[in-house]
Amino acid sequence: MEQIITRHRHDLKRRELTVTRAFHLTPLMIRIVLEGEDMADFISLAPDDHVKLIFPSDTDTPLMREYTPRAFDDRSLTLDFALHDAGPATGWARNARPGDVLTVAGPRGSAVVTAAFDWWLLIGDETALPAIGRWAGELPRDTRLITLGAVTDTGERQAFATEAPYDAHWCHRPAAQAADPAPLVAAARALDLPEGRGFIWIAAEARVARSLRDHFLAQGHPRHWMKAAGYWTQGIADGSDKTLD
């Protein structure tokens, strides 16, 4: 079988970074830019990489959450926070101000997908939009891009800069239905996908991501031309399921 994904390991390093900007992209998405000299050797090879954010707690065990590096250079790191009702990341992001310090660890590794595809379909809920946006910006102009994002309403849509021919689709559903596969699966069924080799990337609540993966498998899409991950699990704090086994 052809090798579609190449895995790279990185030295795990903690970085103390300082907030320089914090603003709303949409009512429920906050963008925070952090800077620090430690960014000089930061490595992130794949758009769906994750860093661990380490938040102080009232116990001896720090609170950690995983987030996608939306953008970075040798000085700065940009993170997008989808706001929820509770949680250490949401609480910190809502109150973040220039001068605040955050400890960031990783990425521990990268899973790089080969560029040898005619088209890409990127599907995800609010937690996946940072990875989708970064992927869109990194795709070449000779590759067709299709995205399907699930958000609460039109005010939460984002416009992603890309050089690729691009078709954007959106699925609106209440936040209370974010763990219900039905809306996104129905929207996926309505897509008219191109001919040729296509890679499908999926990230959402674990049950939603699994249902979407199974839908495309039932349509005959090759399993090794697909990557699906549960970025969160309903009812479980920090309950990601990256493999969906």
C-alpha positions in Angstrom: 0.0 0.0 0.0 1.3 3.5 -0.9 2.4 5.6 2.0 0.0 8.5 2.5 1.0 9.7 5.9 4.6 10.2 7.1 5.0 10.6 10.9 7.7 12.8 12.4 8.7 13.0 16.0 9.8 16.3 17.6 11.7 17.0 20.8 9.2 18.0 23.4 9.8 21.4 24.7 7.9 23.8 27.0 7.8 27.5 26.0 6.8 30.4 28.1 5.0 32.8 25.8 3.5 36.2 26.3 0.2 37.4 24.9 0.6 40.4 22.5 -2.9 40.4 20.9 -6.3 39.0 21.8 -9.4 39.7 19.8 -12.7 38.1 18.5 -12.6 36.6 15.0 -16.4 35.8 15.5 -18.6 36.1 18.6 -17.6 32.6 19.6 -14.0 32.4 18.4 -11.1 34.3 20.0 -7.7 34.7 18.3 -4.7 35.1 20.6 -1.2 35.9 19.4 1.7 35.0 21.7 5.4 35.8 21.4 8.6 34.7 22.9 12.3 34.0 22.1 11.6 30.2 22.6 9.7 30.2 19.3 13.0 30.2 17.4 13.1 26.4 17.2 9.4 25.7 17.1 8.5 23.0 14.6 5.0 22.2 13.2 5.0 20.3 9.9 1.2 19.4 9.6 -1.8 21.7 9.7 -3.5 19.5 12.3 -0.6 19.4 14.8 -1.4 20.0 18.4 0.3 21.8 21.2 -0.5 21.4 24.9 -1.5 24.5 26.7 -0.7 24.3 30.4 -2.9 26.3 32.8 -2.3 26.9 36.5 -4.7 25.1 38.9 -5.5 25.0 42.6 -3.9 21.5 42.8 -0.5 20.1 42.2 -1.6 18.9 38.8 -1.7 21.5 36.1 -4.6 21.6 33.7 -3.7 20.9 30.1 -5.6 21.2 26.8 -4.7 20.5 23.2 -4.9 23.3 20.5 -3.9 23.6 16.9 -1.1 26.1 16.0 -3.1 28.3 13.6 0.0 30.1 12.5 3.6 30.6 13.7 7.0 32.0 12.9 10.3 32.2 14.7 8.9 34.7 17.1 5.1 34.2 17.4 2.4 31.6 17.8 -1.3 32.2 16.9 -4.0 30.1 18.6 -7.8 30.2 17.9 -10.1 29.4 20.8 -13.7 28.2 20.2 -15.6 29.4 23.2 -17.7 27.0 25.3 -19.7 27.4 28.5 -16.9 26.2 30.8 -13.3 24.9 30.9 -9.9 26.3 31.7 -9.0 27.2 28.1 -12.3 29.1 27.6 -11.9 30.9 30.9 -8.3 31.9 30.1 -9.0 33.0 26.6 -12.0 35.2 27.6 -9.8 37.1 30.0 -6.5 37.1 28.2 -4.8 40.4 27.9 -1.4 41.6 26.5 1.3 40.7 29.0 -0.3 37.5 30.2 2.0 34.5 30.1 1.1 31.0 28.9 3.1 27.8 29.0 2.9 25.9 25.7 4.4 22.4 25.1 5.0 20.6 21.8 4.0 19.6 19.2 5.2 16.2 20.1 5.0 15.1 16.5 3.5 15.7 13.0 1.6 13.4 10.7 2.3 14.8 7.2 -0.1 13.8 4.4 1.4 13.5 0.9 0.5 16.2 -1.5 -0.3 13.7 -4.3 -4.1 14.3 -4.4 -6.3 16.0 -6.9 -8.7 17.4 -4.3 -9.1 17.7 -0.5 -12.3 17.6 1.5 -11.9 19.1 5.0 -14.8 18.6 7.4 -15.1 19.8 11.0 -16.9 21.7 13.7 -15.7 24.8 15.5 -12.8 23.0 17.1 -11.5 22.0 13.7 -11.6 25.4 12.0 -8.1 26.4 13.0 -6.7 23.3 11.3 -8.9 23.8 8.3 -7.9 27.4 7.9 -4.2 26.5 8.2 -4.6 23.6 5.7 -6.4 25.9 3.2 -3.5 28.4 3.4 -0.9 25.7 2.7 -2.5 23.9 -0.2 -1.0 24.6 -3.7 -3.0 26.3 -6.4 -3.3 23.1 -8.6 -5.2 21.2 -5.9 -9.0 21.7 -5.5 -10.2 22.4 -1.9 -13.7 21.7 -0.5 -14.6 22.5 3.1 -17.6 21.7 5.2 -17.8 23.5 8.5 -20.4 23.1 11.3 -21.2 26.2 13.2 -24.1 27.7 15.1 -25.1 30.4 12.6 -23.8 32.6 9.8 -22.0 34.9 12.2 -19.6 32.1 13.1 -18.5 31.4 9.5 -14.9 32.2 8.6 -13.3 33.1 5.3 -10.1 31.1 4.7 -7.3 32.5 2.5 -6.1 30.0 0.0 -4.5 29.8 -3.5 -6.4 26.6 -4.3 -9.7 26.5 -6.2 -12.1 26.6 -3.3 -15.7 25.6 -2.5 -16.9 26.4 1.0 -20.0 24.7 2.5 -21.5 25.3 5.9 -23.8 23.4 8.2 -25.7 25.4 10.8 -26.9 23.7 14.0 -27.3 24.8 17.6 -24.4 24.3 20.0 -26.5 21.9 21.9 -26.5 19.6 18.9 -22.7 19.7 18.3 -22.5 16.0 19.3 -25.3 14.9 17.1 -23.9 13.3 13.8 -27.1 13.9 11.8 -26.7 17.5 10.6 -23.1 17.0 9.4 -23.7 13.6 7.9 -26.7 15.0 6.0 -24.6 17.9 4.7 -21.8 15.5 3.7 -24.3 13.4 1.7 -25.3 16.5 -0.3 -21.8 17.1 -1.5 -20.9 16.5 -5.1 -17.3 15.4 -4.9 -14.9 15.5 -7.9 -13.4 12.6 -9.8 -9.8 11.6 -9.2 -7.8 11.1 -6.0 -9.2 12.9 -3.0 -8.1 13.1 0.6 -10.8 13.5 3.3 -9.9 15.0 6.7 -12.5 15.0 9.4 -12.4 16.4 13.0 -15.3 16.9 15.3 -16.9 15.4 18.4 -15.8 11.7 18.5 -19.2 10.2 17.6 -19.7 12.8 14.8 -16.3 12.1 13.3 -16.8 8.4 13.5 -20.2 8.6 11.7 -18.7 10.8 9.0 -15.8 8.4 8.5 -18.3 5.5 8.2 -20.4 7.4 5.7 -17.5 7.9 3.3 -16.3 4.3 3.8 -19.8 3.1 2.9 -19.5 5.3 -0.3 -16.4 3.4 -1.3 -13.8 6.0 -0.4 -10.5 4.3 0.4 -9.7 4.2 4.1 -6.1 5.1 3.6 -7.2 8.3 1.7 -8.9 9.5 4.8 -8.0 10.8 8.3 -10.7 11.2 11.0 -10.2 12.3 14.6 -12.5 13.0 17.6 -11.2 16.4 18.8 -13.5 16.1 21.8 -15.9 13.6 23.4 -19.2 14.7 24.8 -19.3 14.4 28.6 -15.6 13.9 29.0 -13.3 16.8 29.9 -10.2 16.8 27.6 -11.6 13.7 26.0 -10.1 13.6 22.5 -10.0 10.4 20.5 -7.5 10.9 17.7 -7.7 7.3 16.4 -11.5 6.6 16.7 -10.7 2.9 17.4 
